[in-house]
């Protein structure tokens, strides 16, 4: 049912089923619709959080499928998530979401109506693309987003929205870490959209900003390198371990003249994401 692509970081490059992120999109949508019909999450101002979140996840998966089919250029992929921000803008405006952003030990920013029409779209665009850009290794596209979501769930009163999707995503993560499946762009875009949407719905902007810093650092490093040198990040696989001859992404920075196995690289990045997610959680608690 799913196309197979070579696992470029395994000896012999075995073929692995790709695009299993579609299963996550379908399961999450069914789960959220059940939550809505059973009335488990009460609507605010006649606006349903489960329906809003499911719409965003569906668009994320659709955008990923388009990329898989058409190999979209980055100038299109970068701005497509803005469309998915429309349901979130409506939800935040109708439910009277806070339009401030608290920066620990720095300041509290007051955006007013700009929050709805500028900040929310920017959050969705940056998070979705940043999550998609940090991938390429088994487990990286699944474990790291799961850590961020789990952290946000700990401090959200709407955690029930993500129980089913997170459990299903962890199942995919298990098979992905073992090189059995790839979630593909449909999965990475959908999970990025999930993180951004859940954070906006739960009003956890500060926690999200802190937790996502490793992703933003990786994306900034990649984009700045491409802009100034016109060169892309590339990790070298010698048949056993990974290493790099440059520092153009988080992966190549970690493996720069330092041979590491794929699992070691993924573990290091997952720990970095876990640390920043913990800081994000603490910023909300404290």
Phi and psi in degrees as a GROMACS rama.xvg file:
@    title "Ramachandran Plot"
@    xaxis  label "Phi"
@    yaxis  label "Psi"
@TYPE xy
-113.021  139.974  UNK-2
-65.5426  149.966  UNK-3
-108.096  139.35  UNK-4
-128.995  153.633  UNK-5
-72.5847  140.678  UNK-6
-84.8374  100.278  UNK-7
-72.1738  -8.931  UNK-8
-113.068  28.4145  UNK-9
-128.9  144.812  UNK-10
-56.7978  131.084  UNK-11
81.9585  -6.25248  UNK-12
46.7619  65.036  UNK-13
-63.3479  151.571  UNK-14
-80.8089  134.601  UNK-15
-129.242  139.519  UNK-16
-63.6388  131.883  UNK-17
-116.16  154.174  UNK-18
90.1215  18.8601  UNK-19
-70.7363  -5.30318  UNK-20
-61.0552  -24.0218  UNK-21
-58.8607  -38.118  UNK-22
-62.9933  -38.132  UNK-23
-63.2773  -43.6673  UNK-24
-60.8156  -46.504  UNK-25
-65.4809  -45.3118  UNK-26
-63.6404  -45.4458  UNK-27
-62.3714  -40.0318  UNK-28
-64.2012  -45.8109  UNK-29
-61.9284  -44.6978  UNK-30
-59.0778  -48.0726  UNK-31
-67.472  -34.7626  UNK-32
-66.7067  -38.567  UNK-33
-63.325  -42.2185  UNK-34
-57.7466  -40.2542  UNK-35
-68.5151  -49.3433  UNK-36
-67.7863  -30.6617  UNK-37
-82.0043  -8.33822  UNK-38
70.2365  24.9247  UNK-39
-69.2565  -35.8454  UNK-40
-109.646  119.719  UNK-41
-73.9266  141.519  UNK-42
-75.3816  145.487  UNK-43
-109.289  126.728  UNK-44
52.7712  38.8835  UNK-45
61.5244  24.3482  UNK-46
-117.73  127.12  UNK-47
-95.819  120.003  UNK-48
-62.7156  -41.9895  UNK-49
-59.1701  -40.485  UNK-50
-69.5022  -39.1106  UNK-51
-63.7504  -45.7651  UNK-52
-65.2385  -40.6098  UNK-53
-64.8782  -37.9472  UNK-54
-62.6891  -40.793  UNK-55
-67.7532  -41.6206  UNK-56
-65.2906  -41.4423  UNK-57
-60.2323  -41.9622  UNK-58
-68.0502  -38.4712  UNK-59
-59.9766  -44.029  UNK-60
-65.8722  -40.1723  UNK-61
-63.3548  -41.4126  UNK-62
-64.4303  -38.9522  UNK-63
-64.8165  -39.7282  UNK-64
-63.6765  -41.2759  UNK-65
-58.899  -41.1366  UNK-66
-66.3393  -40.276  UNK-67
-63.8893  -39.746  UNK-68
-78.7828  -40.5595  UNK-69
-110.753  -7.00115  UNK-70
51.1345  62.9721  UNK-71
-61.0486  145.16  UNK-72
-74.5432  153.635  UNK-73
-61.6532  -29.957  UNK-74
-66.6838  -21.9394  UNK-75
-89.0884  -43.8168  UNK-76
-63.1014  -32.3792  UNK-77
-62.7517  -35.6462  UNK-78
-104.831  -10.5135  UNK-79
-60.9057  -35.2549  UNK-80
-61.0471  -17.0899  UNK-81
-58.7596  -31.4507  UNK-82
-64.329  -39.5855  UNK-83
-69.8955  -13.5765  UNK-84
-74.8487  -17.6924  UNK-85
-58.7087  -47.6677  UNK-86
-61.9779  -34.7585  UNK-87
-69.3963  -37.7453  UNK-88
-60.8765  -45.0336  UNK-89
-62.4118  -44.832  UNK-90
-63.0419  -49.0922  UNK-91
-63.5404  -39.5557  UNK-92
-69.3102  -43.7773  UNK-93
-71.9095  -30.9517  UNK-94
-92.2  0.863962  UNK-95
68.4998  44.4548  UNK-96
-63.0084  151.044  UNK-97
-65.1499  138.138  UNK-98
-105.257  21.2178  UNK-99
-109.803  156.551  UNK-100
-129.541  117.818  UNK-101
-91.7184  121.698  UNK-102
-105.455  109.13  UNK-103
-52.479  130.63  UNK-104
64.213  8.90188  UNK-105
-119.481  -69.6344  UNK-106
-171.382  170.497  UNK-107
-113.606  118.451  UNK-108
-93.1194  131.38  UNK-109
-108.059  118.064  UNK-110
-101.759  -24.5715  UNK-111
65.1191  -141.573  UNK-112
-68.2575  -17.9584  UNK-113
-60.4229  -29.2244  UNK-114
-57.9883  -42.688  UNK-115
-70.0226  -43.1221  UNK-116
-100.141  -10.496  UNK-117
-124.927  -53.4034  UNK-118
-66.3381  -46.901  UNK-119
-60.3749  -48.6071  UNK-120
-58.9738  -38.9063  UNK-121
-65.1257  -41.713  UNK-122
-58.6671  -48.9956  UNK-123
-62.6564  -44.2704  UNK-124
-64.5774  -47.3808  UNK-125
-67.606  -48.5307  UNK-126
-64.0247  -45.9729  UNK-127
-61.2564  -46.3368  UNK-128
-71.5002  -36.795  UNK-129
-64.9285  -41.3411  UNK-130
-65.1138  -40.2253  UNK-131
-65.3782  -31.3707  UNK-132
-78.2754  -23.4899  UNK-133
-94.7925  85.7431  UNK-134
-157.882  -165.394  UNK-135
105.061  -13.0628  UNK-136
-121.291  146.825  UNK-137
-61.1356  119.559  UNK-138
101.004  -22.8103  UNK-139
-67.3218  -40.4666  UNK-140
-79.2582  -9.35404  UNK-141
-114.98  -46.7998  UNK-142
-66.8309  -48.1946  UNK-143
-62.0389  -47.6175  UNK-144
-61.9198  -34.7925  UNK-145
-63.1631  -36.3644  UNK-146
-63.9372  -44.8955  UNK-147
-63.0839  -45.7672  UNK-148
-62.7676  -44.0254  UNK-149
-59.8777  -41.0809  UNK-150
-63.4247  -43.8021  UNK-151
-65.2323  -35.7586  UNK-152
-63.5079  -34.0842  UNK-153
-60.4757  -29.0897  UNK-154
-115.783  14.8249  UNK-155
-111.769  135.052  UNK-156
-75.2449  -11.8917  UNK-157
-102.499  28.002  UNK-158
-58.7189  -26.1475  UNK-159
-60.2608  -24.8727  UNK-160
-61.6501  -30.0186  UNK-161
-107.594  0.456609  UNK-162
-60.6833  -54.6471  UNK-163
-63.3404  -52.762  UNK-164
-57.2596  -40.4023  UNK-165
-67.1656  -41.7119  UNK-166
-62.5479  -42.5894  UNK-167
-67.3052  -39.2962  UNK-168
-64.016  -36.3964  UNK-169
-66.6433  -32.8688  UNK-170
-64.1033  -45.7743  UNK-171
-61.6105  -38.2442  UNK-172
-62.2073  -38.4502  UNK-173
-60.7175  -48.4979  UNK-174
-71.1131  -33.3116  UNK-175
-67.1349  -42.2748  UNK-176
-62.9358  -30.1298  UNK-177
-91.9033  9.85375  UNK-178
69.5605  27.1177  UNK-179
-94.2574  -30.9898  UNK-180
-143.083  157.235  UNK-181
-117.022  140.382  UNK-182
-82.3874  -20.2833  UNK-183
70.7989  -176.908  UNK-184
-65.6779  -31.3533  UNK-185
-61.6973  -34.6955  UNK-186
-78.4035  -44.7708  UNK-187
-67.6629  -39.5282  UNK-188
-69.0542  -39.6558  UNK-189
-65.8396  -41.508  UNK-190
-73.158  -33.5859  UNK-191
-63.8256  -42.5911  UNK-192
-64.8269  -35.5209  UNK-193
-62.0329  -47.7292  UNK-194
-59.6797  -50.1954  UNK-195
-62.1391  -45.2453  UNK-196
-67.689  -44.0084  UNK-197
-64.1581  -38.7429  UNK-198
-65.4651  -40.5616  UNK-199
-67.8273  -45.2562  UNK-200
-62.0036  -38.9687  UNK-201
-86.4167  -2.64498  UNK-202
57.0614  52.8302  UNK-203
-119.498  50.5913  UNK-204
-64.2301  -44.0511  UNK-205
-65.2449  -45.9609  UNK-206
-61.83  -41.115  UNK-207
-62.9461  -44.8034  UNK-208
-58.5382  -42.2004  UNK-209
-72.3292  -45.1097  UNK-210
-63.8834  -30.6527  UNK-211
-91.2577  1.04656  UNK-212
-54.9452  -40.9401  UNK-213
-59.9269  -36.5797  UNK-214
-66.4951  -43.2036  UNK-215
-65.6893  -39.3749  UNK-216
-61.3315  -45.4301  UNK-217
-61.581  -46.9601  UNK-218
-64.6332  -41.2792  UNK-219
-63.1486  -41.6417  UNK-220
-63.9542  -43.0176  UNK-221
-64.5992  -48.0707  UNK-222
-67.5587  -40.6284  UNK-223
-65.3611  -39.0398  UNK-224
-65.1958  -44.3377  UNK-225
-64.6213  -39.68  UNK-226
-66.9056  -42.5579  UNK-227
-90.8494  -30.4493  UNK-228
-115.761  -11.6863  UNK-229
61.0728  26.2862  UNK-230
-120.862  146.703  UNK-231
-103.546  157.008  UNK-232
-71.9659  139.143  UNK-233
-148.128  128.325  UNK-234
-102.035  143.069  UNK-235
-102.455  131.287  UNK-236
-109.975  119.043  UNK-237
-94.7706  13.4886  UNK-238
98.6491  -11.0843  UNK-239
-138.277  -49.4828  UNK-240
-130.471  167.059  UNK-241
-104.384  143.13  UNK-242
-153.987  166.321  UNK-243
-138.472  158.221  UNK-244
-108.042  7.38197  UNK-245
-149.626  175.667  UNK-246
-128.151  78.4511  UNK-247
-114.682  2.66992  UNK-248
-159.854  172.747  UNK-249
-63.6059  -38.8535  UNK-250
-64.813  -48.3247  UNK-251
-70.2685  -27.0688  UNK-252
-66.3781  -41.723  UNK-253
-70.6998  -35.8431  UNK-254
-97.0201  10.3431  UNK-255
-64.3003  109.222  UNK-256
52.944  31.2003  UNK-257
-140.812  89.8154  UNK-258
-61.4204  127.003  UNK-259
-138.844  152.401  UNK-260
-74.6704  162.418  UNK-261
-58.5592  -43.444  UNK-262
-66.252  -34.3015  UNK-263
-65.1758  -43.0971  UNK-264
-63.0902  -46.0634  UNK-265
-62.5211  -41.0424  UNK-266
-63.1673  -43.5105  UNK-267
-61.8503  -46.6858  UNK-268
-67.1748  -38.7288  UNK-269
-62.2739  -38.9916  UNK-270
-66.0012  -39.6491  UNK-271
-61.7493  -46.2649  UNK-272
-62.7682  -39.3386  UNK-273
-63.4517  -39.8061  UNK-274
-63.6345  -47.3153  UNK-275
-70.0672  -32.4352  UNK-276
-65.2294  -41.7564  UNK-277
-61.5254  -40.4938  UNK-278
-63.965  -38.5969  UNK-279
-63.9089  -40.5385  UNK-280
-64.6619  -44.4599  UNK-281
-63.4979  -35.4229  UNK-282
-63.1618  -29.6307  UNK-283
-80.2477  -36.9516  UNK-284
-73.4965  -43.8142  UNK-285
